[in-house]
Amino acid sequence: MIAVYDDENAEAVQFAWDYANPKLTLGLKTLIHECAYYKEKGFKYLYIGGADEYKNKMDGLEVMSPVAWIDNRWSIDGFEKVPGK
């Protein structure tokens, strides 16, 4: 399942997993496919959740600083000074 935020940003919010045969690495294969698909569609970023170790196997992985939604806008690290406060 993918959440699309705008023309450049989407988020993969679910993945596939096979508990009977984890060596299939369905989650990683699914993420690689989703990244390629959304890149082809013109998206700049596909957010894929936390920086789990297995994701380091993906080419082009970037880790984003923590963010928080404050006063109707995104704030890096959640500690960015909000003007007027």
C-alpha positions as CSV (number, residue, x, y, z in Angstrom):
1,M,0.0,0.0,0.0
2,I,1.4,3.4,-1.0
3,A,0.4,6.8,0.4
4,V,0.8,9.6,-2.3
5,Y,1.4,13.1,-0.8
6,D,2.0,15.1,-4.0
7,D,3.6,14.8,-7.4
8,E,7.1,14.1,-5.9
9,N,6.6,12.3,-2.6
10,A,5.0,9.0,-1.7
11,E,5.3,6.5,1.2
12,A,5.4,2.8,1.2
13,V,3.3,1.9,4.3
14,Q,3.1,-1.9,4.0
15,F,5.3,-4.6,2.8
16,A,5.2,-8.3,2.0
17,W,6.7,-11.0,4.2
18,D,6.7,-14.8,4.1
19,Y,7.1,-16.1,7.6
20,A,7.3,-19.7,6.3
21,N,10.2,-18.8,4.0
22,P,12.0,-15.6,5.1
23,K,14.9,-16.3,2.8
24,L,12.7,-15.2,-0.1
25,T,13.2,-11.6,1.1
26,L,9.9,-10.5,-0.2
27,G,9.9,-7.3,1.7
28,L,13.2,-6.2,0.1
29,K,12.2,-7.3,-3.3
30,T,8.9,-5.5,-3.0
31,L,10.6,-2.3,-1.9
32,I,13.1,-2.4,-4.8
33,H,10.2,-2.9,-7.2
34,E,8.1,0.0,-5.6
35,C,11.1,2.3,-5.7
36,A,11.7,1.6,-9.4
37,Y,8.0,1.9,-10.2
38,Y,7.6,5.3,-8.5
39,K,10.9,6.6,-9.9
40,E,9.6,5.7,-13.4
41,K,6.3,7.6,-12.6
42,G,8.4,10.8,-11.9
43,F,8.4,10.8,-8.1
44,K,11.5,12.2,-6.4
45,Y,11.1,10.4,-3.1
46,L,9.5,7.2,-1.8
47,Y,9.7,7.1,1.9
48,I,10.1,3.5,3.1
49,G,9.9,3.8,6.9
50,G,12.7,3.3,9.4
51,A,16.4,2.8,8.6
52,D,16.3,-1.0,9.0
53,E,19.5,-2.9,8.3
54,Y,18.1,-4.9,5.4
55,K,17.3,-1.7,3.6
56,N,21.0,-0.9,3.3
57,K,21.0,-3.5,0.5
58,M,19.1,-1.0,-1.7
59,D,20.9,1.2,-4.2
60,G,20.3,4.9,-3.6
61,L,19.0,4.6,0.0
62,E,19.0,8.0,1.8
63,V,18.3,8.3,5.5
64,M,16.2,11.3,6.4
65,S,16.5,13.2,9.7
66,P,13.6,12.8,12.1
67,V,10.8,15.2,11.4
68,A,7.7,16.4,13.2
69,W,4.5,18.1,12.1
70,I,4.4,21.4,14.0
71,D,2.0,24.3,13.2
72,N,0.8,22.8,9.9
73,R,4.4,22.3,8.5
74,W,7.2,19.8,8.7
75,S,10.0,20.6,11.1
76,I,13.4,18.8,10.9
77,D,14.3,16.9,14.1
78,G,11.0,18.2,15.6
79,F,13.1,20.9,17.3
80,E,13.2,23.6,14.6
81,K,12.3,26.9,16.1
82,V,8.8,28.0,15.1
83,P,8.7,31.8,14.3
84,G,6.9,33.8,17.0
85,K,7.1,31.2,19.7
